[in-house]
């Protein structure tokens, strides 16, 4: 059995952003040489997320609107966490959208259902953050 590890780095230009990282993850899988196994993709920061869904702009706007209604950024004073930092909403949004995605690797490809793509969700951006790719298999 082989094991492969790589980090991807992101620095978004806005506080919140969704980025389709499927091509980056596919490059990692190709680089690994693993044909059958499991791929883990996880955010290494507590205010960003990894999730799988459709790459459709309207849906992403729906996510943004729903998340902002559920955990609005402002007023900052509504959160006990906010004091040193004003990012409690980002922690909650990350909890909702999830930390990681696990995808089966079959015949050297990500074994997705229709329309599935891997996304990096940033909720407190404009600084450098990383995503871990770990692939185990043969």
Steps between C-alpha positions, in 0.01 A plus 500: 500500500617853418438826680518848344475839675492850353388843615313751286515867604233766449487874565163637396445861397177523700378392844270229362551299184431158349777356279468187287820312585414180311771558233762553775391182678504304173860618440594370845337165423691472172825597675441232765482218246230334710235322293277345770444642845363790700567873475455733797480873440473715810529860602776564752334817635198541725341774289506325163334192361518220247177370350368318194219638290406637158703779336205728431517873575136531609543217748812665642306824545230297677765353734635847572154646568397207721826503697476875553141466629601211726820659636514866399837670513361815664437629751824360640369560852244218467775240552677417826809388305553842343738710701851450372371400155169569326460161333257294709267480201781343294547225761127422489488503119791257489320269744194500276685444169740241637868441549584237239400282209591137446483369144556150368775462240415252225719431197709810579202738504283666765190281520235774493128496446347726234595868535713447813797731545725581799488854639705706739271729697662805658313687773774724648736555210764736370779303663694187412334168591564140408315188398637150558476232232569146629466203267536141611484202270677304232 
